[in-house]
Amino acid sequence: AVTASAIAEAIYALAPAGVNKHRGIVAMSPTPALPWLVVSQGVPDISGRSLASTPQAHVGTVLLTVAGTSEASALWVTDRAIAAYEGARPVVAGWSLSPLEQLGDVKIFPDDVVIAGTNQRVMVAKATFRYTATRAA
């Protein structure tokens, strides 16, 4: 079976230094300072099996969600996150992982949340990455 937690830890460890980062979700209390990056993952899907039905390859996705006080701050974190993830090859004992590849473009859009004491909406960006994991020989 896929060691989802070990793979998730290796991928989370790729998050850039100097960025306020979170695993999967951001706690609402206390409210974290913006800008921030959330790294969300699931259990990789089985994409190939042997004739004996043993899983041979797994495909996983990573969703990076960035929130900032402005388009500029969201872009600042997004630039660093994409640079850290695109082409990175996580190392996990017992597994061989492909380099992470960005899927599609990244749109920056206003969220429904308004920043306290201002009339500005939080700006959000989302980037998705894909990788393949196979058991190491």
N, C-alpha and C positions, 0 to 999 in steps of 0.2 A: 504494500500500500504506500501511497505517497506520504511522506513525512511533511504534511502541510505546515506545521508550526516551524520546522527547521528552515524550510524554504521561505516562509513569510519573514522570519527573523533576518535571513540573509538579504532579502530584498529591502526590508525596512532599513537595514544598516547602510544602504546606498544613499539614503536621504542626505542632502547636502548639509554640511556644517554651517552654523550661523543662521539657521532658519528655525523658527518655532514650529516643531513637527509633532504629529500625533498619529497614533495607530488606530485606524478604522473610524474613529469618531472624536469629536471635540466636546469635552465636558462643558455644560452650560453654566455651571457654577463651581468655582469662580470663572467668569468669562475670560478666556485667554486673550492676550494682547494680539492685535492684528499687526502685520499679516501672518498667516499660518499656512501650513501644508498638512494635509491628511493623506496617509498612505493606506488604501483599502485593498484587501485581497480576499480571494476565496480559495477553496480547494481546487487544484488544477484538474481539468477534465481529462478523461482517458481518451486519447486520440488514435491509439493503435494497439492491437492485441496480437499475440502469437496464435498459431493454429490451436494451441491448447487453451486459448482464451486468457492467457496471462497478460496483464497490462504491460505494454512495451514502451509507450510514449504518453506523455501528459502535456497538455497545453494549458497554461495559466495566464491570467490577465491581472494587471495592476492598475488601479485607478488612483490618479493623483488629483486631489481637489485642493485648490488654492483659494484663499480669501484674503482680500486686502481692503484698505480704506479708500483706495482709488485704483484706477486702471494702472497707473504707474507702479504702485506697490504690488499689485497682483502680478504684473509683468516681471517685476524684479524677482519675486519668488519663483514664478513659472520658468523663467530663463535658467535659474540655478537648478531647479528640479529636473528639467529636461536634459540639461548638460550632465547631471549626475546619473540619470537613468538610461538615456539613449546609448545603446551599444555596450552597456555594462554587462558583465557576465558574473552573476552571483556564484559563490563557491559554497557548496553544501556537501558534507561528507556522504558518500554513497550515491551521489547523483552527478550527472553532467547536465548543466543548464546552458541553453543557447544564450547569445546576447539578447538583451531586451530590445524590442523594436517598437517605436511609437506607431500607433494606429490613428490615421486621420489627422485632422487639424485640431487646433485648440482655440475655442471661442472664449472670449471674456465677456461676461454679461452681469447686469445688476441683479442682486438677490432681493428677496422680499424684506430682509432685515435692514433696518435703518440704524446707523451708528448713533449711539446715545449722545445727546447734546448737539447733534448736527441735523442737517436735513439731507444727508447723503446716504445712499444705499451702499451696502457692502458689495464689492466687485468680486466675482467668482470666475475661476478658470478651471477646466477639467482636461486632463490628458490621460490617455489610456495606452498601456504598453502590453505587449504579448511576449511570451517566452515558451520554449519547449523544454521539458525535463525528461531525461531517460536515466535508467539505473546505470551506474558506473560498472564497468566490468571488473 
